[in-house]
């Protein structure tokens, strides 16, 4: 599980989408947009995908959603996880 960011600086440093990432993410629609963005940034930090959506701190979900100008609650509809064994 990812630790919740301890500061705004940590949140910005680890979870900000750079322009190329944002361009790719914005090609997705609905819950796929926020889900893809979170999986992308999570993988960059942890070198793996999360086992469940509960591994993502709410502050991260809200921050990613704000970058996408999206509703954070859409993330709860995204359930595409690779580890289903």
Order of alpha helices (4+ residues) and beta strands (2+ residues): alpha-alpha-alpha-alpha
